[in-house]
C-alpha cells in the first residue's frame, strides 16, 4: 500500500530525518520519502502489519502534526 501524509512542523533536514526514522522503525513499513518543501511524506507499507493510525502516532510522538 502507498499512503501520503501531510506533516506540519517540519522545517529542516533534521526534521525530515526524524520523521523518516520514526516511520522506518515500524514493522511493515518498506519505504519512506519525505518532501520537506511540500510537507508531505510518502509511505510504502504492508497494511497487515501497520496502520495509518500507528504511523500518525509515530510522527506525533516526535512532536509533529500528521494530517491526512
N, CA, C and O atoms as a MOPAC input file, in Angstrom:
PM7 MOZYME 1SCF
protein

 N      0.84700 1    -1.18200 1     0.00000 1
 C      0.00000 1     0.00000 1     0.00000 1
 C      0.89200 1     1.24300 1     0.00000 1
 O      2.01700 1     1.23400 1     0.49800 1
 N      0.34500 1     2.30200 1    -0.57400 1
 C      1.01200 1     3.60000 1    -0.54200 1
 C      0.10000 1     4.59400 1     0.15100 1
 O     -1.12100 1     4.55100 1    -0.00100 1
 N      0.70900 1     5.48700 1     0.91200 1
 C     -0.04200 1     6.49500 1     1.65400 1
 C      0.75600 1     7.78900 1     1.65200 1
 O      1.97600 1     7.77700 1     1.81600 1
 N      0.05900 1     8.90700 1     1.46700 1
 C      0.71200 1    10.21200 1     1.59100 1
 C      0.09800 1    10.93200 1     2.77300 1
 O     -1.11900 1    11.10800 1     2.84800 1
 N      0.94900 1    11.34500 1     3.69300 1
 C      0.51200 1    12.11000 1     4.86000 1
 C      1.06300 1    13.51800 1     4.75300 1
 O      2.16500 1    13.72100 1     4.24500 1
 N      0.30600 1    14.48200 1     5.22700 1
 C      0.80700 1    15.83500 1     5.35300 1
 C      1.30000 1    15.97800 1     6.79100 1
 O      0.58700 1    15.64600 1     7.73800 1
 N      2.52400 1    16.47400 1     6.94000 1
 C      3.12100 1    16.60300 1     8.27400 1
 C      3.46100 1    18.06800 1     8.51100 1
 O      4.27500 1    18.65500 1     7.79800 1
 N      2.82700 1    18.64400 1     9.51800 1
 C      3.07300 1    20.03700 1     9.86700 1
 C      4.17800 1    20.12300 1    10.91500 1
 O      4.26800 1    19.28000 1    11.80800 1
 N      5.00800 1    21.14100 1    10.79700 1
 C      6.05000 1    21.37600 1    11.78700 1
 C      7.45000 1    21.03300 1    11.32200 1
 O      8.41900 1    21.30700 1    12.03000 1
 N      7.57700 1    20.43700 1    10.14300 1
 C      8.91800 1    20.12300 1     9.62700 1
 C      9.51000 1    21.37400 1     8.98400 1
 O      8.87600 1    22.00800 1     8.14000 1
 N     10.73200 1    21.72400 1     9.39200 1
 C     11.32200 1    22.94400 1     8.84400 1
 C     12.77800 1    22.79100 1     8.40800 1
 O     13.35400 1    23.72300 1     7.84800 1
 N     13.37900 1    21.62300 1     8.65900 1
 C     14.79100 1    21.47400 1     8.32000 1
 C     15.11200 1    20.01100 1     8.03100 1
 O     14.25400 1    19.13800 1     8.15300 1
 N     16.35800 1    19.76000 1     7.64800 1
 C     16.76900 1    18.38800 1     7.33400 1
 C     16.70600 1    17.48300 1     8.55400 1
 O     16.44400 1    16.28900 1     8.41400 1
 N     16.93900 1    18.01900 1     9.73900 1
 C     16.83800 1    17.21300 1    10.95800 1
 C     15.40100 1    16.73400 1    11.14700 1
 O     15.16400 1    15.58100 1    11.50700 1
 N     14.44100 1    17.63400 1    10.90000 1
 C     13.02100 1    17.25900 1    10.99700 1
 C     12.71300 1    16.13100 1    10.01700 1
 O     12.05700 1    15.14800 1    10.36300 1
 N     13.19800 1    16.29000 1     8.79500 1
 C     12.97800 1    15.29500 1     7.74800 1
 C     13.52100 1    13.93000 1     8.18800 1
 O     12.84600 1    12.91100 1     8.04500 1
 N     14.73600 1    13.92200 1     8.71800 1
 C     15.37300 1    12.68100 1     9.16800 1
 C     14.61200 1    12.06300 1    10.33700 1
 O     14.42900 1    10.84600 1    10.38100 1
 N     14.17400 1    12.87900 1    11.27200 1
 C     13.45300 1    12.39100 1    12.44600 1
 C     12.15100 1    11.70600 1    12.04300 1
 O     11.84200 1    10.61800 1    12.52700 1
 N     11.39300 1    12.34300 1    11.15900 1
 C     10.12400 1    11.76500 1    10.70000 1
 C     10.37900 1    10.46800 1     9.94500 1
 O      9.69600 1     9.46700 1    10.16400 1
 N     11.36100 1    10.49100 1     9.05900 1
 C     11.67200 1     9.29100 1     8.27300 1
 C     12.06400 1     8.12700 1     9.17400 1
 O     11.56200 1     7.01500 1     9.01100 1
 N     12.96000 1     8.38000 1    10.12600 1
 C     13.40800 1     7.30900 1    11.01100 1
 C     12.29600 1     6.78400 1    11.91000 1
 O     12.25100 1     5.58900 1    12.20100 1
 N     11.40500 1     7.65800 1    12.35100 1
 C     10.31200 1     7.20700 1    13.22300 1
 C      9.37800 1     6.25500 1    12.46900 1
 O      8.84500 1     5.31300 1    13.05500 1
 N      9.18100 1     6.50100 1    11.18000 1
 C      8.32300 1     5.62500 1    10.37900 1
 C      9.03800 1     4.33100 1    10.00000 1
 O      8.43100 1     3.26100 1     9.99000 1
 N     10.32900 1     4.43400 1     9.68700 1
 C     11.07100 1     3.24000 1     9.28000 1
 C     11.20500 1     2.22300 1    10.40600 1
 O     11.44200 1     1.04500 1    10.14300 1
 N     11.05900 1     2.65400 1    11.65300 1
 C     11.14200 1     1.73600 1    12.79500 1
 C      9.90900 1     0.84700 1    12.91300 1
 O      9.95000 1    -0.18700 1    13.58100 1
 N      8.81800 1     1.24000 1    12.27400 1
 C      7.57400 1     0.47200 1    12.36900 1
 C      7.64900 1    -0.77400 1    11.49800 1
 O      8.05900 1    -0.71600 1    10.33900 1
 N      7.24500 1    -1.90100 1    12.07300 1
 C      7.20800 1    -3.14600 1    11.30600 1
 C      6.17100 1    -3.00600 1    10.19100 1
 O      5.05100 1    -2.55200 1    10.42600 1
 N      6.55100 1    -3.39600 1     8.99700 1
 C      5.63700 1    -3.33800 1     7.86300 1
 C      5.85800 1    -2.13500 1     6.97400 1
 O      5.28500 1    -2.07600 1     5.88600 1
 N      6.67100 1    -1.16500 1     7.39300 1
 C      6.97200 1    -0.00700 1     6.55100 1
 C      8.16200 1    -0.37400 1     5.67600 1
 O      9.22300 1    -0.74400 1     6.17900 1
 N      7.97600 1    -0.26700 1     4.34600 1
 C      9.00500 1    -0.68700 1     3.39300 1
 C      9.78900 1     0.48300 1     2.81800 1
 O     10.91700 1     0.30500 1     2.35800 1
 N      9.21300 1     1.66400 1     2.83900 1
 C      9.89500 1     2.81500 1     2.27000 1
 C      9.24300 1     4.10600 1     2.71000 1
 O      8.02800 1     4.17500 1     2.89400 1
 N     10.06900 1     5.13300 1     2.87700 1
 C      9.57900 1     6.43700 1     3.30300 1
 C     10.29100 1     7.50500 1     2.48400 1
 O     11.51800 1     7.51000 1     2.38900 1
 N      9.51300 1     8.40900 1     1.89300 1
 C     10.07500 1     9.56500 1     1.20900 1
 C      9.48300 1    10.80400 1     1.84200 1
 O      8.26600 1    10.98400 1     1.86400 1
 N     10.35700 1    11.66600 1     2.36100 1
 C      9.90900 1    12.90500 1     2.98600 1
 C     10.20000 1    14.05500 1     2.03800 1
 O     11.32500 1    14.21300 1     1.56500 1
 N      9.17300 1    14.85900 1     1.76300 1
 C      9.30300 1    16.02000 1     0.88200 1
 C      9.17500 1    17.26400 1     1.75300 1
 O      8.07500 1    17.75200 1     2.01300 1
 N     10.31600 1    17.75900 1     2.19200 1
 C     10.34900 1    18.87100 1     3.14000 1
 C      9.65300 1    20.11300 1     2.59400 1
 O      8.92400 1    20.78500 1     3.32400 1
 N      9.87300 1    20.42400 1     1.31500 1
 C      9.32100 1    21.65900 1     0.73500 1
 C      7.79500 1    21.66700 1     0.72500 1
 O      7.18000 1    22.71800 1     0.90400 1
 N      7.18100 1    20.50100 1     0.51800 1
 C      5.71500 1    20.43300 1     0.46700 1
 C      5.10700 1    19.98300 1     1.78900 1
 O      3.89700 1    20.10000 1     1.98400 1
 N      5.94000 1    19.46600 1     2.70600 1
 C      5.43000 1    18.96800 1     3.97400 1
 C      4.70500 1    17.64300 1     3.84500 1
 O      3.89900 1    17.28600 1     4.70500 1
 N      4.98700 1    16.90900 1     2.77300 1
 C      4.31500 1    15.63600 1     2.53600 1
 C      5.28200 1    14.47100 1     2.75700 1
 O      6.48500 1    14.58300 1     2.52200 1
 N      4.72200 1    13.36100 1     3.21300 1
 C      5.50300 1    12.14900 1     3.44200 1
 C      4.80100 1    11.00200 1     2.71900 1
 O      3.63000 1    10.71800 1     2.97000 1
 N      5.53500 1    10.34900 1     1.81800 1
 C      5.01700 1     9.17400 1     1.12300 1
 C      5.52400 1     7.94000 1     1.84600 1
 O      6.72100 1     7.80900 1     2.10200 1
 N      4.60200 1     7.02600 1     2.17900 1
 C      4.96100 1     5.80900 1     2.91200 1
 C      4.49600 1     4.59500 1     2.11700 1
 O      3.34000 1     4.52400 1     1.70100 1
 N      5.39800 1     3.64400 1     1.91100 1
 C      5.06300 1     2.37000 1     1.30600 1
 C      5.04700 1     1.35400 1     2.44200 1
 O      6.02800 1     1.22100 1     3.17400 1
 N      3.92700 1     0.63400 1     2.59000 1
 C      3.79100 1    -0.23600 1     3.75900 1
 C      2.89900 1    -1.42800 1     3.48700 1
 O      2.19000 1    -1.48500 1     2.48300 1
 N      2.95200 1    -2.38100 1     4.40700 1
 C      2.11000 1    -3.56800 1     4.36900 1
 C      1.02300 1    -3.38800 1     5.42700 1
 O      1.30700 1    -3.36500 1     6.62500 1
 N     -0.21000 1    -3.26200 1     4.97800 1
 C     -1.30400 1    -2.97000 1     5.90600 1
 C     -1.60500 1    -4.11800 1     6.87000 1
 O     -2.37400 1    -3.94000 1     7.81500 1
 N     -1.01800 1    -5.27800 1     6.64800 1
 C     -1.19100 1    -6.38900 1     7.58200 1
 C     -0.39900 1    -6.15500 1     8.87100 1
 O     -0.68500 1    -6.77000 1     9.89900 1
 N      0.59300 1    -5.26700 1     8.81300 1
 C      1.46200 1    -5.02700 1     9.96500 1
 C      1.30100 1    -3.64900 1    10.60100 1
 O      1.47900 1    -3.49800 1    11.81000 1
 N      0.96900 1    -2.65700 1     9.80100 1
 C      0.94700 1    -1.28800 1    10.31200 1
 C     -0.26100 1    -0.54200 1     9.74800 1
 O     -0.66100 1    -0.75900 1     8.60500 1
 N     -0.83200 1     0.33600 1    10.56500 1
 C     -1.99800 1     1.10800 1    10.13200 1
 C     -1.63100 1     2.58800 1    10.01000 1
 O     -0.60100 1     3.03900 1    10.51100 1
 N     -2.48900 1     3.30800 1     9.34400 1
 C     -2.30800 1     4.74800 1     9.21200 1
 C     -2.24800 1     5.40800 1    10.59600 1
 O     -1.45200 1     6.31900 1    10.82000 1
 N     -3.08000 1     4.94900 1    11.50100 1
 C     -3.09300 1     5.49800 1    12.85400 1
 C     -1.77300 1     5.29100 1    13.58100 1
 O     -1.31200 1     6.17100 1    14.30700 1
 N     -1.16600 1     4.12600 1    13.38500 1
 C      0.12800 1     3.84800 1    14.01100 1
 C      1.20500 1     4.77200 1    13.44900 1
 O      2.07700 1     5.23700 1    14.18200 1
 N      1.14000 1     5.03300 1    12.15100 1
 C      2.11500 1     5.92100 1    11.52700 1
 C      1.95200 1     7.35400 1    12.04200 1
 O      2.93300 1     8.04100 1    12.32600 1
 N      0.69800 1     7.78700 1    12.15500 1
 C      0.44000 1     9.13500 1    12.66700 1
 C      0.93300 1     9.26500 1    14.11000 1
 O      1.50600 1    10.28900 1    14.48100 1
 N      0.71400 1     8.23500 1    14.91800 1
 C      1.18900 1     8.24700 1    16.30900 1
 C      2.70900 1     8.34700 1    16.36900 1
 O      3.24900 1     9.07600 1    17.20100 1
 N      3.40400 1     7.61900 1    15.49100 1
 C      4.87400 1     7.64000 1    15.47900 1
 C      5.38300 1     9.04100 1    15.13700 1
 O      6.35500 1     9.51800 1    15.72400 1
 N      4.72100 1     9.69000 1    14.18900 1
 C      5.10700 1    11.05300 1    13.79000 1
 C      4.80700 1    12.03200 1    14.92200 1
 O      5.64000 1    12.87300 1    15.26100 1
 N      3.63000 1    11.92000 1    15.49600 1
 C      3.21400 1    12.85600 1    16.55700 1
 C      4.04700 1    12.67700 1    17.82500 1
 O      4.22100 1    13.62900 1    18.58600 1
 N      4.56600 1    11.46800 1    18.06100 1
 C      5.43300 1    11.23400 1    19.22400 1
 C      6.75000 1    12.00500 1    19.09400 1
 O      7.44100 1    12.23700 1    20.08600 1
 N      7.09000 1    12.40000 1    17.86300 1
 C      8.30800 1    13.17500 1    17.63300 1
 C      8.04300 1    14.67600 1    17.67700 1
 O      8.96200 1    15.47500 1    17.49700 1
 N      6.79200 1    15.06200 1    17.91500 1
 C      6.47100 1    16.48000 1    18.06400 1
 C      5.92400 1    17.15700 1    16.81600 1
 O      5.84500 1    18.38500 1    16.76200 1
 N      5.54400 1    16.36600 1    15.80800 1
 C      4.98800 1    16.92000 1    14.57900 1
 C      3.51100 1    16.56800 1    14.48900 1
 O      3.03400 1    15.66000 1    15.17000 1
 N      2.80200 1    17.28900 1    13.64700 1
 C      1.36800 1    17.03000 1    13.47200 1
 C      1.15200 1    16.33300 1    12.15200 1
 O      1.49500 1    16.86800 1    11.09800 1
 N      0.58100 1    15.13500 1    12.20000 1
 C      0.29300 1    14.36900 1    10.98400 1
 C     -1.17200 1    14.56900 1    10.60900 1
 O     -2.06800 1    14.36200 1    11.42700 1
 N     -1.40100 1    14.97500 1     9.36100 1
 C     -2.73600 1    15.24000 1     8.86500 1
 C     -2.97400 1    14.33200 1     7.66300 1
 O     -2.07300 1    14.10300 1     6.85700 1
 N     -4.19000 1    13.82300 1     7.55300 1
 C     -4.49700 1    13.03500 1     6.36600 1
 C     -4.72800 1    11.59600 1     6.64900 1
 O     -4.99600 1    10.82100 1     5.73100 1

